[in-house]
Amino acid sequence: MDVLREFEQHNPRALARAISRAEAGRGGELVRALYAKAGRATTVGLTGPPGVGKSTLASALVRDARARGKRVGVVSVDPSSPFSHGALLGDRIRLAEHFTDDAVFIRSMASRGHLGGLAGATADAVLLMDAFGFDLVLIETVGVGQSEVAIAELAQTTIVALQPGSGDSIQVLKAGIMEIADIFVVNKADHPMADQLRREIRSMMEMQHWSGWVPELVATQALEGKGIDELVAAIERHALYLNETGELERRRRDAFTHQVRQLALGRMERRLDRALEAQPRNGLDPYEAADRIVTELGLDG
């Protein structure tokens, strides 16, 4: 396979082609061939409401990693266009200062036709970047919702970015995001309401029961690079915690299970769609029709 041979020669174009295949639902053979090479990269998820400055934070984290001599892969998960089914936001308008750096690979993604949906396609991209030899893989999501919670399951460390003076931030905290955050970032920390947001985050954290890692709270001004050292230190402390407690291996198992589930559900959904198209109505009520399809697909056991 030409793509695989060029991939193993560390050709960035081969990585791009491999991810495109994965997005189109044709990456299974590549993933099988490269799976054993993955598992070395640190994976960090970055999520939060639109406008919070995630791309600026991501750029700052890439800059820090490069200063340490690390190679970085970035997956920017964007909304899908209803027309092209591609990413609406392009590589070139994100992390612009790193675009010509050979040790940084940036890819915008959308769900397209992947059997596992958006999370499945992202999981393949992360695995491929890991197998390619990147030290850090950063997964940046476009907002906070079910897909972002699912994608957070792929990351070893999940950062939730919030901004002061936005009702979105409080809604995020109320939407079950407390459970996925390893680190909270209050960006735009020079805002007059930054202290109030920090108090609100701490107040909501006090209502949670933490049996292990307690999420850290970091204030940043990403545009000016302020607070990035503290954020990187928090990520490193969390990585140390994961290694010392064995939590890292558990998270990897969970990520594996999550991806297998998404792939299996994708295949079952396609079989179900075909069965629904072939199902004659003939006066059947929805429950009887569902029972017949479940039996026909052998899912009633």
VOPAGU-2260 file (C-alpha; in pm, 1 decimal, decimal comma):
REM VOPAGU-2260
SITE   aa  ch    i         X         Y         Z
SITE  MET   A    0       0,0       0,0       0,0
SITE  ASP   A    1     162,3     326,4    -117,4
SITE  VAL   A    2       9,5     536,1     161,5
SITE  LEU   A    3     137,7     299,9     429,5
SITE  ARG   A    4     488,2     289,0     282,9
SITE  GLU   A    5     506,1     669,5     260,6
SITE  PHE   A    6     353,5     698,6     609,0
SITE  GLU   A    7     629,3     482,9     753,9
SITE  GLN   A    8     881,6     710,0     577,7
SITE  HIS   A    9     729,6    1001,1     774,9
SITE  ASN   A   10     588,4    1178,5     471,4
SITE  PRO   A   11     335,1    1438,0     599,7
SITE  ARG   A   12     133,5    1405,6     279,4
SITE  ALA   A   13      85,5    1037,7     355,7
SITE  LEU   A   14     -48,3    1129,2     700,2
SITE  ALA   A   15    -291,4    1374,0     539,1
SITE  ARG   A   16    -408,4    1107,4     293,3
SITE  ALA   A   17    -443,4     852,0     574,1
SITE  ILE   A   18    -665,0    1087,4     776,5
SITE  SER   A   19    -874,8    1162,3     467,0
SITE  ARG   A   20    -931,2     790,4     422,1
SITE  ALA   A   21   -1032,3     760,6     787,0
SITE  GLU   A   22   -1278,9    1049,2     753,6
SITE  ALA   A   23   -1436,3     880,9     452,0
SITE  GLY   A   24   -1477,6     556,2     646,8
SITE  ARG   A   25   -1198,1     375,3     455,9
SITE  GLY   A   26    -923,7     388,8     718,4
SITE  GLY   A   27    -968,3      47,0     876,7
SITE  GLU   A   28    -681,8    -121,9     691,2
SITE  LEU   A   29    -440,6     160,1     775,2
SITE  VAL   A   30    -542,3     166,8    1141,4
SITE  ARG   A   31    -494,6    -210,1    1167,8
SITE  ALA   A   32    -146,4    -182,1    1015,5
SITE  LEU   A   33     -38,7     107,8    1236,8
SITE  TYR   A   34    -217,2      36,7    1564,6
SITE  ALA   A   35      86,9    -121,8    1731,1
SITE  LYS   A   36     290,9     194,7    1669,1
SITE  ALA   A   37      47,0     414,8    1863,9
SITE  GLY   A   38      21,1     471,7    2239,4
SITE  ARG   A   39     326,6     692,8    2288,7
SITE  ALA   A   40     184,2    1042,6    2239,6
SITE  THR   A   41      35,7    1262,8    2508,7
SITE  THR   A   42    -321,6    1349,2    2407,8
SITE  VAL   A   43    -484,5    1669,5    2532,1
SITE  GLY   A   44    -845,1    1770,4    2462,8
SITE  LEU   A   45    -943,8    2137,9    2458,6
SITE  THR   A   46   -1310,4    2232,9    2463,9
SITE  GLY   A   47   -1535,7    2521,0    2566,9
SITE  PRO   A   48   -1803,4    2749,7    2425,0
SITE  PRO   A   49   -1748,1    2929,4    2092,5
SITE  GLY   A   50   -1554,1    3254,7    2123,1
SITE  VAL   A   51   -1366,2    3160,5    2437,9
SITE  GLY   A   52   -1030,5    3165,5    2258,8
SITE  LYS   A   53    -963,9    2793,5    2219,7
SITE  SER   A   54    -762,9    2837,1    1901,0
SITE  THR   A   55    -546,8    3100,6    2069,8
SITE  LEU   A   56    -493,6    2870,2    2367,4
SITE  ALA   A   57    -413,3    2582,3    2132,5
SITE  SER   A   58    -160,2    2799,3    1948,2
SITE  ALA   A   59       4,9    2895,0    2277,0
SITE  LEU   A   60      28,0    2529,7    2383,8
SITE  VAL   A   61     181,4    2436,7    2047,3
SITE  ARG   A   62     432,7    2721,5    2082,8
SITE  ASP   A   63     534,5    2596,5    2428,0
SITE  ALA   A   64     567,6    2236,9    2309,2
SITE  ARG   A   65     781,7    2340,8    2013,0
SITE  ALA   A   66    1007,3    2544,2    2243,4
SITE  ARG   A   67    1066,3    2215,7    2428,8
SITE  GLY   A   68    1154,4    2038,5    2106,0
SITE  LYS   A   69     833,2    1836,0    2086,7
SITE  ARG   A   70     655,2    1747,7    1762,0
SITE  VAL   A   71     285,3    1834,9    1768,2
SITE  GLY   A   72     -27,1    1715,3    1588,9
SITE  VAL   A   73    -347,2    1920,3    1613,1
SITE  VAL   A   74    -697,5    1796,0    1532,3
SITE  SER   A   75    -945,5    2084,2    1502,0
SITE  VAL   A   76   -1295,7    1940,9    1509,6
SITE  ASP   A   77   -1527,1    2170,8    1316,3
SITE  PRO   A   78   -1898,6    2173,6    1236,5
SITE  SER   A   79   -1990,3    1997,1     913,9
SITE  SER   A   80   -2115,8    2188,7     614,5
SITE  PRO   A   81   -2463,4    2065,7     513,3
SITE  PHE   A   82   -2353,6    2101,0     150,3
SITE  SER   A   83   -1997,5    1969,4     126,7
SITE  HIS   A   84   -1997,8    1771,4     454,7
SITE  GLY   A   85   -1647,7    1906,4     505,8
SITE  ALA   A   86   -1503,7    2127,9     776,1
SITE  LEU   A   87   -1638,1    2482,4     759,9
SITE  LEU   A   88   -1333,2    2625,8     932,0
SITE  GLY   A   89   -1006,6    2566,2     751,0
SITE  ASP   A   90    -653,9    2481,2     859,9
SITE  ARG   A   91    -512,8    2809,9     733,2
SITE  ILE   A   92    -719,0    3034,7     960,7
SITE  ARG   A   93    -623,8    2842,0    1273,0
SITE  LEU   A   94    -287,1    2840,0    1444,9
SITE  ALA   A   95    -150,5    3043,8    1154,4
SITE  GLU   A   96     193,9    3102,3    1305,9
SITE  HIS   A   97     263,5    2726,3    1308,4
SITE  PHE   A   98     144,4    2646,6     959,5
SITE  THR   A   99     490,3    2641,3     802,1
SITE  ASP   A  100     653,9    2448,2    1087,0
SITE  ASP   A  101     744,4    2098,5     962,8
SITE  ALA   A  102     717,6    1963,4    1318,6
SITE  VAL   A  103     353,6    2076,1    1351,5
SITE  PHE   A  104      70,9    1905,8    1163,2
SITE  ILE   A  105    -272,5    2071,5    1175,6
SITE  ARG   A  106    -589,9    1908,9    1047,7
SITE  SER   A  107    -948,1    2034,8    1053,4
SITE  MET   A  108   -1205,7    1756,4    1059,8
SITE  ALA   A  109   -1574,8    1694,3    1017,8
SITE  SER   A  110   -1777,7    1376,1    1065,2
SITE  ARG   A  111   -1835,7    1293,8     696,1
SITE  GLY   A  112   -1901,9     925,7     635,0
SITE  HIS   A  113   -1713,9     757,4     918,0
SITE  LEU   A  114   -1887,6     453,6    1067,9
SITE  GLY   A  115   -1819,3     583,7    1416,0
SITE  GLY   A  116   -1938,5     937,3    1343,0
SITE  LEU   A  117   -1743,6    1244,4    1446,8
SITE  ALA   A  118   -1584,8    1085,9    1754,2
SITE  GLY   A  119   -1482,6     780,0    1550,9
SITE  ALA   A  120   -1315,2     985,0    1278,8
SITE  THR   A  121   -1135,4    1192,4    1540,0
SITE  ALA   A  122   -1016,5     879,9    1720,3
SITE  ASP   A  123    -865,1     750,2    1396,5
SITE  ALA   A  124    -692,6    1084,9    1331,2
SITE  VAL   A  125    -547,3    1089,3    1684,7
SITE  LEU   A  126    -424,1     731,2    1647,6
SITE  LEU   A  127    -266,5     806,2    1309,1
SITE  MET   A  128     -88,5    1116,7    1442,2
SITE  ASP   A  129      32,7     913,4    1740,5
SITE  ALA   A  130     163,7     636,7    1513,1
SITE  PHE   A  131     330,5     900,7    1293,0
SITE  GLY   A  132     549,7     994,4    1588,1
SITE  PHE   A  133     408,4    1314,9    1732,6
SITE  ASP   A  134     488,6    1371,8    2099,8
SITE  LEU   A  135     173,6    1574,5    2166,8
SITE  VAL   A  136    -166,4    1542,8    1997,4
SITE  LEU   A  137    -403,0    1829,2    2073,6
SITE  ILE   A  138    -775,5    1780,1    2006,0
SITE  GLU   A  139    -956,9    2112,4    1980,9
SITE  THR   A  140   -1336,6    2101,0    1958,4
SITE  VAL   A  141   -1568,1    2369,7    1830,0
SITE  GLY   A  142   -1798,5    2390,5    2131,1
SITE  VAL   A  143   -1949,5    2197,8    2417,6
SITE  GLY   A  144   -2211,3    1931,3    2356,9
SITE  GLN   A  145   -2253,9    1555,8    2335,7
SITE  SER   A  146   -1992,3    1514,5    2061,6
SITE  GLU   A  147   -1741,6    1717,5    2259,5
SITE  VAL   A  148   -1804,1    1506,4    2571,5
SITE  ALA   A  149   -1748,2    1195,2    2359,3
SITE  ILE   A  150   -1428,9    1332,6    2209,5
SITE  ALA   A  151   -1302,4    1420,1    2558,0
SITE  GLU   A  152   -1302,0    1045,7    2626,0
SITE  LEU   A  153   -1018,4    1015,6    2374,4
SITE  ALA   A  154    -790,2    1255,5    2561,2
SITE  GLN   A  155    -568,0    1176,1    2856,4
SITE  THR   A  156    -613,6    1532,1    2983,7
SITE  THR   A  157    -923,2    1741,3    2911,0
SITE  ILE   A  158    -910,1    2120,3    2937,1
SITE  VAL   A  159   -1236,5    2314,9    2958,0
SITE  ALA   A  160   -1188,4    2680,2    2865,2
SITE  LEU   A  161   -1435,6    2943,1    2986,0
SITE  GLN   A  162   -1453,8    3319,7    2953,9
SITE  PRO   A  163   -1581,2    3584,4    3195,9
SITE  GLY   A  164   -1896,7    3781,4    3128,6
SITE  SER   A  165   -2057,1    3507,5    2922,6
SITE  GLY   A  166   -2371,1    3323,5    3021,6
SITE  ASP   A  167   -2243,9    3038,2    2803,9
SITE  SER   A  168   -1976,3    2960,7    3059,6
SITE  ILE   A  169   -2224,9    2903,2    3339,9
SITE  GLN   A  170   -2444,8    2692,3    3112,1
SITE  VAL   A  171   -2139,0    2482,0    3029,9
SITE  LEU   A  172   -2078,3    2419,7    3399,1
SITE  LYS   A  173   -2440,1    2310,2    3439,9
SITE  ALA   A  174   -2433,1    2080,2    3136,6
SITE  GLY   A  175   -2235,2    1793,9    3290,7
SITE  ILE   A  176   -1898,8    1936,3    3187,2
SITE  MET   A  177   -1771,1    1934,6    3546,0
SITE  GLU   A  178   -1734,1    1558,7    3513,3
SITE  ILE   A  179   -1504,9    1564,9    3211,0
SITE  ALA   A  180   -1272,9    1853,0    3303,6
SITE  ASP   A  181    -925,4    1780,0    3436,2
SITE  ILE   A  182    -826,4    2146,2    3412,5
SITE  PHE   A  183   -1045,2    2457,0    3397,5
SITE  VAL   A  184    -904,1    2760,5    3219,8
SITE  VAL   A  185   -1047,7    3107,2    3269,7
SITE  ASN   A  186    -923,8    3279,7    2957,1
SITE  LYS   A  187    -925,3    3655,7    2905,8
SITE  ALA   A  188    -836,0    3681,9    3274,6
SITE  ASP   A  189    -799,0    4060,0    3252,8
SITE  HIS   A  190   -1177,4    4087,6    3215,3
SITE  PRO   A  191   -1349,2    4269,0    3508,8
SITE  MET   A  192   -1566,2    3961,1    3576,2
SITE  ALA   A  193   -1281,0    3707,8    3574,5
SITE  ASP   A  194   -1267,2    3682,9    3955,2
SITE  GLN   A  195   -1640,6    3622,0    3969,7
SITE  LEU   A  196   -1615,0    3337,0    3718,6
SITE  ARG   A  197   -1332,4    3179,0    3916,6
SITE  ARG   A  198   -1549,5    3196,4    4231,7
SITE  GLU   A  199   -1840,8    3036,1    4046,6
SITE  ILE   A  200   -1622,0    2751,9    3920,3
SITE  ARG   A  201   -1482,8    2688,0    4268,9
SITE  SER   A  202   -1833,7    2700,8    4415,9
SITE  MET   A  203   -1961,7    2439,6    4170,9
SITE  MET   A  204   -1654,1    2224,5    4229,7
SITE  GLU   A  205   -1725,3    2224,8    4602,9
SITE  MET   A  206   -2059,6    2061,6    4530,0
SITE  GLN   A  207   -1890,4    1768,2    4355,5
SITE  HIS   A  208   -1742,3    1458,8    4516,2
SITE  TRP   A  209   -1387,0    1397,2    4393,2
SITE  SER   A  210   -1245,2    1050,3    4456,6
SITE  GLY   A  211    -914,4    1110,7    4278,6
SITE  TRP   A  212    -783,8    1401,6    4075,7
SITE  VAL   A  213    -939,2    1735,5    4167,2
SITE  PRO   A  214    -954,7    1963,1    3858,0
SITE  GLU   A  215    -713,7    2254,8    3867,1
SITE  LEU   A  216    -815,5    2611,5    3785,7
SITE  VAL   A  217    -579,9    2825,0    3575,1
SITE  ALA   A  218    -621,1    3185,6    3459,0
SITE  THR   A  219    -475,8    3286,4    3122,1
SITE  GLN   A  220    -456,2    3569,8    2873,6
SITE  ALA   A  221    -372,6    3353,1    2576,8
SITE  LEU   A  222    -328,4    3638,6    2328,7
SITE  GLU   A  223     -44,0    3775,8    2541,6
SITE  GLY   A  224      86,1    3435,9    2647,5
SITE  LYS   A  225      12,6    3500,5    3014,5
SITE  GLY   A  226     -65,7    3199,4    3231,2
SITE  ILE   A  227      46,4    2947,4    2967,2
SITE  ASP   A  228     338,3    2831,2    3184,2
SITE  GLU   A  229      91,9    2762,7    3466,8
SITE  LEU   A  230    -137,2    2574,0    3227,8
SITE  VAL   A  231     148,7    2358,6    3098,2
SITE  ALA   A  232     254,8    2287,7    3458,2
SITE  ALA   A  233    -103,0    2178,4    3540,7
SITE  ILE   A  234    -104,8    1945,0    3238,1
SITE  GLU   A  235     226,7    1794,4    3352,5
SITE  ARG   A  236      96,1    1746,1    3708,9
SITE  HIS   A  237    -207,6    1567,4    3570,6
SITE  ALA   A  238      11,6    1346,4    3350,1
SITE  LEU   A  239     221,7    1256,9    3655,7
SITE  TYR   A  240     -96,1    1171,6    3849,8
SITE  LEU   A  241    -220,9     949,4    3565,4
SITE  ASN   A  242     107,4     757,8    3553,5
SITE  GLU   A  243     153,3     720,3    3929,1
SITE  THR   A  244    -201,1     598,1    3995,7
SITE  GLY   A  245    -244,6     371,3    3692,5
SITE  GLU   A  246    -525,9     595,1    3574,9
SITE  LEU   A  247    -354,3     642,5    3238,0
SITE  GLU   A  248    -395,8     274,4    3150,5
SITE  ARG   A  249    -761,4     287,3    3256,5
SITE  ARG   A  250    -823,6     589,8    3035,3
SITE  ARG   A  251    -661,2     416,0    2742,1
SITE  ARG   A  252    -885,7     113,8    2797,0
SITE  ASP   A  253   -1188,5     341,9    2816,3
SITE  ALA   A  254   -1084,3     519,7    2493,4
SITE  PHE   A  255   -1043,9     181,4    2322,4
SITE  THR   A  256   -1385,5      66,9    2444,3
SITE  HIS   A  257   -1543,1     394,6    2335,9
SITE  GLN   A  258   -1404,0     368,4    1983,9
SITE  VAL   A  259   -1505,7       3,5    1946,6
SITE  ARG   A  260   -1856,9      93,4    2062,1
SITE  GLN   A  261   -1881,6     382,2    1813,8
SITE  LEU   A  262   -1760,7     165,6    1525,5
SITE  ALA   A  263   -1996,9    -118,6    1615,0
SITE  LEU   A  264   -2291,0     118,9    1651,6
SITE  GLY   A  265   -2207,3     277,3    1316,2
SITE  ARG   A  266   -2218,6     -60,6    1143,2
SITE  MET   A  267   -2540,3    -158,3    1322,4
SITE  GLU   A  268   -2699,5     173,0    1228,4
SITE  ARG   A  269   -2623,6     117,4     860,0
SITE  ARG   A  270   -2771,8    -232,7     874,7
SITE  LEU   A  271   -3075,1     -90,4    1051,7
SITE  ASP   A  272   -3118,7     179,4     785,3
SITE  ARG   A  273   -3113,4     -83,7     511,6
SITE  ALA   A  274   -3365,7    -295,7     700,5
SITE  LEU   A  275   -3594,3       4,0     750,5
SITE  GLU   A  276   -3587,9      84,4     380,1
SITE  ALA   A  277   -3685,7    -273,4     296,1
SITE  GLN   A  278   -3949,4    -302,3     571,3
SITE  PRO   A  279   -4305,4    -307,9     429,0
SITE  ARG   A  280   -4549,4    -110,8     641,5
SITE  ASN   A  281   -4860,1    -323,9     570,4
SITE  GLY   A  282   -5050,6    -175,0     860,5
SITE  LEU   A  283   -4784,0    -263,5    1116,3
SITE  ASP   A  284   -4760,1     -45,8    1424,2
SITE  PRO   A  285   -4412,0      94,5    1503,7
SITE  TYR   A  286   -4352,7    -147,0    1790,1
SITE  GLU   A  287   -4433,1    -456,9    1585,2
SITE  ALA   A  288   -4218,8    -327,7    1298,2
SITE  ALA   A  289   -3930,2    -268,5    1539,7
SITE  ASP   A  290   -3968,9    -617,2    1686,9
SITE  ARG   A  291   -3954,7    -772,8    1338,8
SITE  ILE   A  292   -3643,1    -576,9    1240,6
SITE  VAL   A  293   -3465,3    -659,7    1567,2
SITE  THR   A  294   -3542,5   -1028,0    1515,4
SITE  GLU   A  295   -3437,1   -1012,4    1150,4
SITE  LEU   A  296   -3103,4    -855,3    1247,2
SITE  GLY   A  297   -3046,3   -1110,2    1521,8
SITE  LEU   A  298   -3040,9    -843,9    1794,4
SITE  ASP   A  299   -3315,9    -987,2    2013,8
SITE  GLY   A  300   -3087,8   -1212,8    2218,4
